[in-house]
């Protein structure tokens, strides 16, 4: 597992998540552990390294 730190797009808190490097392209929704708002996460992994990471707010 890889640990990745990023800012919540809502409350700007720094949060971390564990990323499974065996899946090269990932897209899912995870709630912020501080403000509980949904974050759309998109990750691209190559050779066990994160090469692209996006954490965006969800339009409601």
Residue pairs with C-beta under 8 A, 6 or more apart in sequence:
1 18
1 19
1 20
1 21
2 18
2 19
2 20
2 21
2 45
2 48
2 49
2 50
3 16
3 17
3 18
3 19
4 16
4 17
4 18
4 19
4 43
4 50
4 53
5 14
5 15
5 16
6 14
6 15
6 16
6 17
6 53
6 55
7 13
7 14
7 15
7 55
8 15
8 32
8 34
8 35
8 37
8 39
8 55
9 39
9 55
9 56
9 57
10 32
10 35
10 37
10 39
10 57
11 32
11 34
11 35
11 37
13 32
13 34
13 35
15 32
15 33
15 34
17 30
17 41
19 26
19 43
19 45
19 50
20 26
21 45
21 48
21 49
21 50
23 45
24 44
24 45
24 46
25 43
25 44
25 45
26 41
26 42
26 43
26 44
26 45
27 40
27 41
27 42
27 43
28 40
28 41
29 38
29 39
29 40
29 41
29 58
30 38
30 39
30 41
31 37
31 38
31 39
32 38
32 39
37 57
37 58
38 58
39 55
39 56
39 57
39 58
40 54
40 55
40 56
40 57
40 58
41 53
41 54
41 55
42 52
42 53
42 54
42 56
43 50
43 52
43 53
43 54
44 50
44 51
44 52
44 53
45 51
